[in-house]
Amino acid sequence: NCAMSFFMEDRQYYSRESAARLYGAIPYHVANAVTEALVCALNAFVASGLATVLAGLPLSGHWLMTMLFMVSHHMCSSAMVQMCARVAPNQDVAFVLSAGYVIICMLFANILVKVETVMPCLAG
């Protein structure tokens, strides 16, 4: 969520530069998507790797698959926060929307609410 304020500021610069026809929408969004994906993937890989090592989680030989899952989830979460920033009328509403998403993810992460109580077909 800390990058949301940067996105909100960047939007005003993009609007001004786009109106001056300095560049189009496709190069701007492709460049943002590529850099965001690289930074997000590296951040998620380092954070998830450190968390699993420090917690001493026995991944039963599935370390790579777990890291791929964590990185993909991190990237989807980042895209969700960006979508909230685009949809919301201001930064406060965007923070509330993205915080709600995080709370729902934490609630249904098989810690507070067990998967088998919500979706028995996924428990097996």
N, C-alpha and C positions, 0 to 999 in steps of 0.2 A: 504493500500500500504506500510505501514511502515514495515510489516513483510516480504515483498518481498526480501529485502536484506538478511534477516536471512535464507530464503529458498535457495537463491543462494549460500550462504556459506555452508549450510547444504548439498547441492548437492555434493560438493567436498568431504566432510567427508563420505557421504554415498558411493560414488564411491570407495573410498579407502577401507572402511570397508567391502564393498561387495566383492571387489577383494580379500581381505584376508579371505573371507568366514566366517566372524563373524556372519552374519545372512543373511537371504534371503530377497527377495523383498517383499513378501507377509506380513511377520510380520512387516517390516518397514513401509509399506504403511498403513496397518490396524491400527498400533499404532498411526501414524500421523493423520489418518482420525478420529479416536475416540477422541483424545485429541483436535484436531481442531474443531470438532463438538461441544464438550462440552464448550470449551472456547468461540467459536463463538456464540452459542446459549445464553449463559449467558450474554455475552457482548451485543448482540442485544436486549435481553429482558430488561436489565437494561436501555440501551440507549433509546429504543423505549418507554418504560414505563415512564421514566422521561420526554421525549419530549412531549408525549401526555398530561401528567399531567401539566407540566409547560406552555404548549400552551393553556391549558383549552379546548381541543378539545372535543366536545360532541360526544362521540362514540355511543350514543343511545343504550346502553346495549350490544354492540358488542365488548367489550374490549378484551375478550379472543381471539375471532376470528381475530381481528386486530393485536394483539400481535403475534399470530401464523403466520399470513401473513408476518409481519415485520421480524420475526425471520427466516422464510424460505427464504425470499428475501435476508436477510443478509448472510445466509449460501450459497446461490447460488452465490451471489456476491463474496464471499470469494473464492469459488471454481473457479470462472471465473478468479480472479486475480492469483490464483495458476496455472491455465492453461496457462495464458499469460506468467508467469515466466518459465514454462516448454517449451513452444513453441518458445519464443523469443531467439535470439542469445545472447543478453546481457540485462542487467538490464534496460538500457535506453529505449530500444524498448518495454520491458515489461511494463514499466510505461506508455508509450504512448498508448499502446493497452488497458490497464486497464482504463486509463483516458478517452479514447474514449468511452468505455462501460459506464462509469459513466455519461458522457455528454449525450449520447443517452438516458439513463434511465431518467435523469433529464428533457431532452427535451420533452419526451413523457409521463411525469408523470401527465398529465392533468392540467399542470400549464401554460407552454408556448404554447404548442400545445394541443388543446382540443381533447379528444378522438373521439368525434362525427365527427370531420373534417377528421380524418385519417381512422377510422373504424366505419362507422355508425351502423353496426350490434352490436357493443359492447356498444354503447351509451344508448341503451334502457334497 
